[in-house]
Amino acid sequence: MAAATHYPVVGPMMQAPPKEEGENSWTQMLAEIGSKPASNIQGSVVFLGDEFCGKTSLLQRMTKNERQSFSSALEYSFLNIQSDYKDDSYAYQLGSSGAAAFGPSDYVNLPVYLLNGRTEFAPLLKFAFPKHLSKCCIVLMASLLPPENIIPSLEKWYKVIEEKIYETYDEKEIQAGMQAQYVEPLDTSMHNEHNSVELDPTLLPPEPNVLTRNCGAPVVVVLSKCDQYNEFTDDQLNRIQYHVRNFCISRGAALFYTSAKDDRNTYLLYKYLAHRVYNLSFTTPAYIVERDSVFIPSGWDSVQKLEIVKEMLSDLSLPQPTNEEIRSSTSKESTVSADEDEQTFLARLQTLLNEPVNASPKREPTITTKHSLTPQAASVAAPQDAASPIMSFFGNLMKNQSKFFL
């Protein structure tokens, strides 16, 4: 019986396999790689928010990368995504995205882009958009402090991303993305390996005031720095939650309360982003019990649920910070831009430079009299009028030193 022939892969003196067999093996290998769905998946996540809202810190927590990062106009990173089919008891039906694009053994690096906190860099967003708009998840971030800036910041950045989407994608792609954004939670607890439940692909239209603003991309609102919730009362936190949830309902957005400092809800956000971009299984229901760990997925909230929160509020205005130091530091940051123009500032600076520099003022000796001192203090202050022993020592030393140089 002839021995089996083995063809080593590398080595200078190693025998190469026959040409025909080698071509077939390479062809088979390339076909297997090309057939992997993960290599053909395109998607991205875009983080938007004002400066110092915690975008970089949150992403470092999600990627487990604590290296120092430098601010740039458009920063790039990625999340390593791998599907997990261990628990399918609670899932969300996405309008037209279909089933998950890759299997349990496949993985993909999901590109993540962080736009600088200035709207002047918004034209760079076109480099972060994937081919299909429904595969681009938009993360709008705002800091819990100061609370009066939360809604204006979210409104500003949503308007920015909406304008750039309409500039980048054609109408057909935007309409396809809009149809995929309505998400309806489905209880699939009866679904298992042996008995699967067939889901109805027909979705009911959204309720009134729900998803009235649809940009065509899935939106996630992240409220950061929620470890500082102790600065507010329960009523103030309820008012913040009411306004933020009202913003999310009209745009069909999910809501996360996070803290990069305490690593709160960061892993949950990671899994939800993979769910929205690649339609992977997601098993966590909404959670609104803990006031610093709120999580509301897209499609769960409604106007009726929000009315329950509204009934508990006596005032619907956003609260002001209760900490005086936070209020003072915020006012300093907001007054960076001066009212005077450049020429006035330079003229004032020139005037200051032309002023003579005065010498440091001498300290005036303290004049005390014996009448103004107590008897004990007068007895201590009296010897200071004469030469002290230390002064006499240095005086004699200078006299002796001058004799050596004469």
C-alpha positions in Angstrom: 0.0 0.0 0.0 1.5 3.3 -1.1 2.2 5.9 1.6 0.1 9.0 1.5 1.8 12.0 -0.1 2.0 15.2 2.0 2.7 18.6 0.6 4.3 21.1 3.1 3.1 24.7 2.9 6.4 26.5 3.4 10.1 25.8 3.2 12.9 26.6 0.7 13.6 22.9 -0.2 10.0 21.7 0.1 8.2 20.1 -2.8 5.3 22.1 -4.3 2.0 20.3 -4.9 0.9 19.6 -8.5 -0.3 22.7 -10.3 -3.8 21.4 -10.9 -4.4 20.3 -7.3 -2.9 23.6 -5.9 -5.2 25.6 -8.1 -8.2 23.7 -6.9 -7.3 24.1 -3.2 -6.7 27.9 -3.6 -10.0 28.2 -5.6 -11.9 26.3 -2.9 -10.3 28.5 -0.1 -11.2 31.8 -1.9 -14.7 30.5 -2.5 -15.1 29.7 1.2 -13.8 33.2 2.2 -16.0 34.9 -0.3 -19.1 33.0 0.8 -18.8 34.2 4.4 -21.5 36.8 4.9 -19.5 38.7 7.5 -17.0 39.8 4.8 -19.7 41.4 2.8 -21.5 43.3 5.6 -21.4 47.1 5.5 -22.5 49.3 8.3 -21.3 52.0 10.6 -22.1 53.9 13.8 -21.8 57.7 14.0 -21.5 59.5 17.4 -22.6 63.1 17.5 -22.7 65.5 20.4 -21.3 68.7 21.9 -17.7 68.9 23.2 -17.1 67.3 26.5 -20.3 65.2 26.5 -18.3 62.0 27.0 -18.2 60.5 23.5 -14.6 59.4 23.6 -14.8 58.0 27.2 -17.9 56.0 26.4 -16.3 54.5 23.2 -13.1 53.6 25.2 -15.3 51.7 27.7 -17.1 49.9 24.9 -13.9 48.9 23.1 -12.0 48.2 26.3 -9.3 50.6 25.1 -8.0 53.0 27.7 -5.3 54.6 25.6 -5.1 58.3 25.4 -6.9 59.7 22.4 -6.3 63.0 20.6 -9.2 65.2 19.5 -9.7 65.2 15.7 -12.4 66.3 13.3 -13.6 62.8 12.6 -12.1 60.0 14.7 -12.3 56.4 13.7 -12.6 53.3 15.8 -14.4 49.9 15.6 -16.4 47.4 17.6 -15.8 43.7 17.2 -19.2 42.2 16.7 -20.0 38.5 17.0 -23.4 37.0 17.0 -24.8 35.3 20.1 -27.8 32.9 19.7 -27.9 31.6 23.3 -31.1 33.5 24.2 -33.8 34.3 21.8 -36.6 34.7 24.3 -37.1 38.4 23.6 -36.5 39.9 20.2 -37.4 42.9 18.1 -38.8 42.7 14.6 -37.1 45.2 12.2 -39.3 46.4 9.4 -37.4 45.2 6.3 -33.9 44.2 7.4 -34.6 40.5 7.4 -32.7 37.9 9.3 -29.2 38.3 10.8 -26.6 38.5 8.1 -24.0 36.1 9.6 -23.9 33.1 11.7 -22.7 32.3 15.3 -19.1 31.7 14.2 -18.8 34.8 12.1 -17.6 38.2 13.3 -17.1 41.6 11.8 -15.5 44.9 12.8 -18.2 47.5 13.0 -16.8 51.0 12.1 -17.4 53.7 14.6 -17.0 57.4 13.8 -16.8 60.2 16.3 -17.5 63.7 14.9 -15.9 66.6 16.7 -18.3 68.7 18.9 -18.4 71.6 16.4 -20.9 71.7 13.6 -18.2 73.1 11.2 -17.0 69.5 10.7 -20.4 68.1 9.6 -19.4 67.8 5.9 -17.0 65.0 6.9 -20.0 62.8 7.8 -20.2 61.7 4.2 -17.1 59.6 4.8 -18.9 57.8 7.7 -22.0 56.8 5.8 -22.3 53.2 4.5 -23.9 52.2 1.2 -27.3 51.5 2.8 -28.7 54.1 5.1 -30.6 51.6 7.2 -27.2 50.1 8.3 -26.0 53.5 9.7 -26.8 53.9 13.3 -26.8 57.5 14.6 -25.9 58.0 18.3 -26.9 61.4 19.6 -25.1 62.1 22.9 -25.8 64.7 25.6 -24.5 65.2 29.1 -26.8 65.1 32.1 -25.2 68.3 33.3 -26.2 71.0 32.6 -29.8 69.7 32.1 -31.0 72.9 30.3 -28.7 72.0 27.4 -29.9 68.5 26.8 -32.8 69.1 24.4 -31.2 72.0 22.5 -28.1 69.9 21.9 -30.1 66.9 20.7 -32.2 69.1 18.4 -29.2 70.7 16.9 -27.3 67.5 16.1 -30.4 65.7 14.8 -30.9 68.6 12.4 -27.3 68.3 11.3 -27.5 64.6 10.6 -30.8 65.0 8.8 -29.4 67.6 6.5 -26.3 65.5 5.6 -28.4 62.4 5.0 -30.5 64.3 2.4 -27.4 65.6 0.8 -25.7 62.2 0.6 -28.4 59.7 -0.2 -30.9 59.7 -3.0 -34.7 59.6 -2.4 -35.0 55.9 -3.1 -32.5 55.0 -0.4 -34.0 57.3 2.1 -37.4 55.9 1.6 -36.1 52.4 2.0 -34.4 53.5 5.2 -37.6 55.1 6.5 -39.6 51.9 6.0 -37.0 50.0 8.0 -37.1 52.2 11.1 -40.4 51.3 12.6 -39.6 48.7 15.3 -42.2 46.7 17.1 -41.3 44.6 20.2 -42.5 41.0 19.8 -42.7 38.4 22.6 -41.1 35.3 21.1 -40.9 33.3 24.3 -42.5 30.4 22.5 -39.7 30.3 20.0 -37.1 27.6 20.5 -35.0 25.2 18.5 -37.8 22.7 18.2 -40.8 24.9 17.7 -40.4 28.2 15.9 -43.0 30.9 15.7 -43.6 32.4 12.3 -43.6 36.2 12.6 -46.0 38.3 10.7 -43.9 40.7 8.4 -46.8 43.1 8.2 -46.4 45.9 10.7 -49.1 48.2 11.9 -48.7 52.0 11.4 -47.2 53.9 14.3 -49.4 55.6 16.8 -50.0 59.4 16.6 -47.0 61.5 17.5 -44.7 58.5 17.1 -41.9 58.6 14.5 -43.1 61.9 13.1 -39.5 62.8 12.3 -37.8 60.0 10.4 -34.4 60.6 8.9 -34.1 57.0 7.5 -31.4 55.9 9.9 -31.8 54.2 13.3 -31.2 56.7 16.1 -30.0 56.0 19.6 -30.1 58.8 22.2 -27.4 58.5 24.9 -27.6 60.6 28.1 -24.1 60.4 29.6 -22.5 61.2 33.0 -25.6 59.7 34.8 -23.4 58.9 37.8 -24.0 62.5 38.8 -27.7 62.0 39.2 -27.4 62.8 43.0 -27.3 66.4 42.0 -31.1 66.3 41.3 -34.2 65.4 43.1 -36.7 62.7 41.9 -39.0 65.4 40.5 -36.1 67.0 38.5 -35.0 63.6 37.1 -38.6 62.8 36.1 -38.8 66.1 34.2 -35.5 65.4 32.4 -36.7 61.9 31.5 -40.0 63.2 30.2 -38.4 65.7 27.8 -35.8 63.2 26.6 -38.4 60.4 26.0 -40.7 62.9 24.2 -37.8 63.7 21.9 -37.1 60.0 21.3 -40.7 59.1 20.6 -41.1 61.6 17.8 -37.9 60.2 16.1 -38.3 56.5 16.9 -35.1 56.6 18.9 -33.9 54.3 21.6 -32.7 55.8 24.9 -29.8 54.9 27.1 -28.6 56.4 30.4 -24.9 55.7 30.6 -21.8 56.4 32.7 -18.3 55.7 31.4 -17.0 56.3 34.9 -19.1 53.5 36.4 -19.2 51.4 33.2 -23.0 51.6 33.3 -25.0 50.3 30.3 -22.0 50.4 28.1 -22.1 46.7 27.2 -25.8 46.9 26.7 -25.3 49.8 24.3 -22.7 47.7 22.4 -25.2 44.8 22.0 -28.0 47.1 20.9 -25.9 48.8 18.2 -25.0 45.4 16.8 -28.7 44.5 16.9 -29.8 47.6 15.0 -27.0 47.5 12.4 -26.8 43.7 11.8 -30.2 42.6 13.2 -28.5 40.3 15.7 -30.6 38.8 18.5 -31.2 41.2 21.4 -32.7 39.9 24.6 -33.0 42.8 27.1 -36.4 44.4 27.7 -37.0 48.1 28.6 -35.9 49.2 32.0 -37.0 52.4 33.7 -37.0 51.5 37.4 -33.5 52.9 38.3 -33.4 56.6 37.6 -29.7 56.4 36.6 -29.8 53.3 34.4 -32.8 53.9 32.1 -33.0 51.9 28.9 -35.8 52.2 26.4 -35.5 50.4 23.0 -37.0 51.7 19.8 -40.7 50.9 19.5 -41.3 50.3 23.2 -42.3 53.8 24.3 -45.6 55.4 23.5 -47.6 58.6 24.3 -49.8 56.8 26.8 -46.8 55.6 28.8 -45.3 59.0 28.8 -48.6 60.5 30.1 -48.0 58.5 33.3 -44.8 60.4 33.9 -46.4 63.7 33.0 -49.1 63.2 35.6 -46.5 63.1 38.4 -45.0 66.4 37.3 -46.1 69.8 38.6 -43.7 71.7 36.3 -42.7 70.6 32.8 -39.7 72.9 32.5 -36.2 71.4 32.5 -34.5 71.8 35.9 -31.5 73.9 36.6 -28.4 72.5 38.2 -28.6 72.4 42.0 -24.9 72.6 42.6 -23.6 76.1 42.6 -20.1 75.0 41.5 -21.5 73.3 38.4 -23.6 76.3 37.5 -20.6 78.7 37.9 -18.3 76.4 35.8 -20.9 76.1 33.1 -21.3 79.9 33.0 -17.6 80.3 32.5 -17.5 77.9 29.6 -20.5 79.7 28.0 -18.8 83.1 28.2 -15.7 82.2 26.3 -16.7 84.2 23.2 -16.2 87.9 23.8 -18.5 90.7 22.7 -15.7 93.0 21.5 -14.2 92.6 18.0 -10.7 91.7 17.2 -9.4 95.3 16.6 -10.8 96.5 19.9 -9.2 93.6 21.7 -5.8 94.3 20.1 -6.0 98.0 20.9 -6.8 97.3 24.5 -3.9 94.8 24.7 -1.5 97.4 23.2 -2.5 99.9 25.8 -1.7 97.5 28.6 1.7 96.7 27.0 2.6 100.4 26.9 1.9 101.0 30.5 5.1 101.3 32.7 5.8 98.3 34.7 5.9 99.3 38.4 8.3 97.6 40.8 6.8 95.3 43.3 5.6 97.4 46.2 7.8 97.3 49.3 6.3 96.1 52.4 5.8 99.0 54.8 7.3 98.3 58.2 4.7 97.9 61.0 5.0 100.8 63.4 4.2 99.8 66.9 4.6 101.7 70.1 5.0 100.6 73.5 1.7 102.3 74.4 -0.1 100.1 72.0 1.4 96.8 73.3 0.8 94.9 76.4 3.6 94.7 78.9 4.4 91.2 77.8 4.5 92.1 74.1 6.5 95.3 74.8 9.2 93.4 76.6 9.5 91.0 73.6 9.5 93.8 71.0 12.0 96.1 72.9 15.2 94.1 72.1 14.4 94.2 68.3 15.0 98.0 68.3 18.7 97.2 69.0 21.0 95.0 67.0 20.1 91.4 67.4 22.9 88.8 68.0 22.5 87.4 64.4 22.8 90.9 62.9 25.9 91.5 65.0 27.4 88.2 63.8 27.0 89.0 60.1 28.2 92.6 60.7 31.5 91.4 62.3 31.9 88.8 59.5 31.7 91.5 56.8 34.2 93.7 58.7 36.7 90.8 59.0 36.2 89.8 55.4 37.1 93.4 54.2 40.4 93.2 56.1 41.6 90.3 54.0 41.1 92.2 50.8 42.8 95.5 51.9 
